[in-house]
């Protein structure tokens, strides 16, 4: 399997795409063709690892680590990703719980997979690969945890200072010597722009052997498609119907992974993208004009993205607004609605939901009652509510218990540096930290 840039560069192998992160022309890698996955051949009780191997096998053709696929998948899915039925709801609606990994967010899947692959491809003690990652909250913590202590790999995490939750900030800055955490005086979009500029700088990219662990890296998307594949196959095997997915989205990587799985033939029905007050995607689908803008800070901080990178992949694969509107839809949810949903979810479900998951439950409740009855839906729960206790606990009036892994992480001491949102500041800190 060969991979091409959304802007035309290529072809490259999967190994090259994983190592580079972003294409030489600034575009994002996609496979030369979408394989059709024979999901009918999976046993009705197949494990997610079995589904993962079947799904990834055609993408790994020609890769030097194709023989390690079984082990890579096992490392990636070392924690449960259950689908649970929501109680007392009108119609068929389940919750896909993606927050049981080491940093209690869905990003643990993609980060773990990428670390497992790059650890096999690029472990060079004398000339380490430098993973650059911009984060709006969850990505950086997951990447730092996945790469922490890995030989021949180092991580630079850039996050918007003061615009993530306190527990997210701790997760971004409590790792070992191979992780450099940078609190940037700016927005997530500023962090993402710095990563893209650094990787596009040939001198810097060669000097530090840059790669990316954001969802611009194809290695983040492929494993995320697996949990959509597995949930849909198991649902279809049980009920004979294709489930639709309602997905909170910011940089569009997780939602695009679902779209990619459906393009590969998996039994996936409707796809609903849910944004917060950062409406760039919604406005594009409504107006057909792509107008990135500065991000707006909201309660669902991991979704605070004004220029979603993966829209480039979505438009390349699915077409422009008129064509995309026939294949998916988008709903925007504001902070007042998020607050109301957190309270309503707790009252109806008996457990807390994070602000991001709350946007998806709101989108489900907006559906026409007949559509709720006639179609099966899976709401994607992207993070554990304990990561947002300052928002969630006052609303529900009780404490959210900490998952054990998250408690262990929060017990670690923090170490981070503050920089302004300029290339000069980034270059200076890289030179000081990595060239001593």
N, C-alpha and C positions, 0 to 999 in steps of 0.2 A: 504494500500500500504506500502510495506517495502522497505528499501533502503540499498544497499550494496556498499562497497568500490570497486573501480577499482582494488584494490589489494587483495580483498577477504573478508575483515572484514565485520561483520554484522550478521544478519539483525538488523536494527534500524528503529524506526518510523520516520516520517517526522519531528516531533517536535525535536527529538534527533539530526537529521541531521542538522536542522536549527541552533540549539543551539551550536553544536560542530563545525560546519563550515568545518572541515576536519576530516577524519576518523582516528580511533586510530592507524591504520597501516600506516598512511601518505598518503593514497589514497584519491580519490575524490568520493563523493557519487553519485550514479545513482539509479533510481528506478529499482526494481527487474525485471520489464518488462515494455515495452513501451505501454501505453494504446492506443487504436485506438479511435480517436476522431470523433464523428458523426457530422461533420461540415455541412452535408447536411440539418440537422435539424435547423440550424440557419436561421433566417429571412434574406432576402437579404438586409434589411436596419438595421441589428443588430448593436448595439453600441459596441465599443471595450470592455466595461465592460461586456456586455452579452457574447461576445466571450471569454473573460477572465474567467468568471465563468464556462462556458462549458468546456474550456480547462483544468482548474485547478482542477475541481471536482474530477476526478479519482486519481489525485496525493495527494489529501487531505483526502482520505478515511482512517479513523482511527486516524486522527489528532484531538487533543483536541480543536483546533480552527477552525475546519471544519464549525461550525455554524456561524463563523464570516467571512466566505469567501466573501460574498457580500460586506461587509464593507471594508475588506482588499483591494479588487479589486477597489472599489470606491476611496479609499485613494490613491492608486497607480496611477490610471489613472485620476487624477484631472486636467490634462492639455491636450491640443489637440496634436495628432500625425498625422497630415494630410499627405495624399498622393497626390502630385500635378504633373500634366503633365508638362514635360519639353518642352519648345517651340522650334520649328524649327529644330527638330532632325530627322534624317533619321531612321524611324522605331518607334516602340512603346517603350517609355521609360519614367518612372515616377520617382519621388523623394519621398522617405519616410523620412519625416522631424521629427527627433527624438530629436530636440534641443529646445523644447518649455517649458521644465521643469524649476524648480527654479535655477539650475546652468547651464542651456543652453547646456546640453549634454545628450546623451542617457542613461548614467549611472543613471540619476534621476529615471528611471523606476525601475530598480533592487534595488537601494538603498531605495527607498520609500516603496517598497513591503517588503523588509527585515526588515525595521524599524517597519512597521505596524505589522508584524508577531512577532518579538522579543519583541516588547512592550507589546504584549499580553501574551507572554510565560515567560518572564524573568524579569519583573519589580520588583526588590528587592532593596529598598533604602539602607538597611544596607550592602548588599553584591552584588553590581552591577555587571552586565555582562560587560566585557571589550572587545570591538570590535577592533581587530587589522586589519589595512588595509594598504597595500602597494599600491602606485599609481604612474603611469607614467604621470599623469596630471589631468584627469577628475574624476576618481573613488573616490579619497579621498574627493574632494569638494562635490560631490553628497552625499556621506555617511555622511560627517560632517553635511551637511545641513539637511539631513533626520533625523539624530539622535540628532541634537542640542536641548538641553533642555529636552530630554526625561528622565523621572524618572527611576532610576534603571539601566540605560545604560550609559556607557562612551565609548569614541572612542579614539584610538591612530592612528594617520595618519602619515605614513612614506613616504616621497617623496624625490627624488634626488635633492639636492640643486643645483640651477643654471641650471637645465636641463628641466625646465618647463617654460611656458610663464609667464610674470609678472602678468597677470590677473589670470592665473591658480594658481600661488603661493599665490595670495591674497585670492582666494577662499578656499585654503587649510588651511588658518591660521587666520580666522577672526570670530571664533565661541565662544560659551560660555564656562563656566568652566568645562563642562563634555566632552570637546574635547581637546585633547593634540596633537599639531601639531609638528612634528619632521622633520627638514631639515637635511637629511642624506648626509654626504660627500661620495657620491658614485653614482651608477647607479640605475635604477629601479630594475634590477635583484638583486642588493645588498639588496634593501629594501624588496623585495619579499622573499629572502633567510632568512632575519632576522625574518620575520613574520612566515615562516614555521618552523624555528628552535625554536622560542619561543613557538609556539603551540605544538611542539613535546616534549617540556620539561615538564614532568609531574608535577614537583614541581611548576614551574611558572604558568602552565595552571590551576592548582588547586587554587593557591594563588590568581590569578587575575580573575578567571573564564573567560578564553579566548574564544572568538569566532572570526570568520572572516567575513568580508563583501566584500572581493574580490570575483571574479567570481569562485574561488574554492568553495564557498558556493552555494549549490543547490538553495538556496533562491534568488540568483541573476539571475540564469539561467531561472527558470520557468517563471517569469513574462516577461522576454525579448522574450521568445518564443511566447508570446501572440500577440505582434505587427506584427510578421511575419504571424502568423495564421490569424489574422484579415485582414491584407492587402491582403493576398492571397485569402481568402474566398470572400472578396468583389470584387476583381478583377475577379475571376472566375464567380461570380454571374452576373457580368456586361458583360463580354466578352466571357465566356465559355472556357477560356484558363488558363493554369497554368503559373504564372509569375516566372521568374528566379530572383535571388537576387545577387547583386554585393555589397560585404560587406568589408569595411576597417577593418582590424583586427590587434591586437597586442598580447594580452594574450589569444585570441581565444574564449573568453566567448560569445560575441555577435554573432559571426559566428556559434559557436556550438549551440546556442539557435535556430538558423534557421534550422540547421541540425536536431536537436531534434524535432522541429515542423514537419518537413517532415517525420521523422521516425514515428510520431504519425498519419500519414495519411493525413496531410493537403495538399491542392493542390499547392505544391511548385515545380517548375521546377528545372533548373540548379542552382547551387550555385558556385559563384566565390569568392574566398578569395583574398583580395588585401592587400599586405604588403608594407612597405616602403623598405629601404635598409637593414633592418633586415630580412634576407632571410632564417631563420631556417626552417620554414614551407615549403617554395618553394623547398629548397634543399632536404628536406626529401622526398617529393613527387617525385622528379626527381631521387634521388640516392638510396632511401629506407634505408638510414642511418640517424638515429636521432642524430644530433650533436648540442646540445645547445652550445651557445657561448656568449661572452660578447656583450651587446647591443651597437648599433651605434647610436649616436645622429643625428636626422634628423629634418626637418621642421614639420613633422607630429609626434610630441613628444609623444602623447598618444599611439602611435603604436611602440615605441622604446622598444621592448621586444626581448631578445635573447633566452629565455627559456620559451615559452608559456605554462603555467600550464595546460590549457584545452586540449592540445594535448593528454594528458593521457586519458581523457574522449573520445575524438574523435577516438583514436585508439582502445579503449575498445569496443565502440559501432559500429564503421564502419570498423574495421580491419586495417591491416598494409598498407604500401604505395601502393602496387599493387591494393588492393581492394579499398582504398580511392580514388585513381586516377580515378576510374570508377564512383565515386559518386560526385566528386567536382574537381575544379582545382584552381590554385593559380597564381597570377600575382604580380610581384614586380615592384615598381615605385620609381624612384630616385628623389632627390630634384629638379633637373633641370626640370624634367617632372611635378612635383607638381607646381612649379612656373609658368610654361607655362600654365598649366590647370587652375589655379586660374584666370589668365588673359583671357584665352579663354572662360571660363565659364561666366565671367562677361560680356564679349562682346556678347555672344550668348544668355544667359539666362536673362540678365538684373539685376542679383543680385549676391552678393558675396557668395563664398563657402569657408569653412575652409580647411586647408591643407589636413585633413584626407578625407573629402568628395572629394577633388580634385583627390586623388589617385583612387577613384572608378569611377569618370567620365573618367579618363584616361583609365582605364581598359575597360570601355564600348566602347570607341572610338577605342580600339585595336581589337575589335571583327570584324570578317569578315562581310562585308556589307550585305551579304545574311542572316547571322545569326542575324544581327540586325533587318532585315525585317521579318524573319520567326518566331522569338520568341519575347515574351513580357518580358521586363526587368524592375526591380525596383532597382534604386540606393539608397543605404542607406546613408543618411546624418546624421553624428553622433554628430556634435557639431556646435554651432553657430560661424560664422566667427569673431564676435566681441571679442571672447576669444583670438584671434590670430591677433589682429589689427596691431602689429608690423611687421608681415609677410604680411598680406593681403592688408593693405591700401596702402603701397608704390607700389604694383603691379597694383592695380586697379585705383590708383590716386584719391581716394576720401575716405571720412570717413565712417566707418561702424557704423550705429546707435546701441546704446546699448539697449538690451531688458531691460524692467523695473526691473525684478527680479535681473538681473546681476548688474544693476546700484546700486540697494539697497545693494547688497552684497559688492560691491567694496567701498561703503561708510563706511563700518564697519572698526574699527581699527584692525590691525594684532597683533597676539601673537603666538610666536613659539620659539622652542629651537633648537639649532644646536648640532648634535652628529656625531661621526664617525661611520663607517659601521661595528660595532662590537657588539657581544652579551653583552660584558661587559658594553659598553656604554648604550645599551638599558636597561639592568637590572638596572643600576645605576639610570637612569632617571625615570624608573617606581617606584623604591623604594622611590625616593625623592618626586615624585609627588603624589603617591597613598598611601603611608604608613605614612603620617604625622599625 
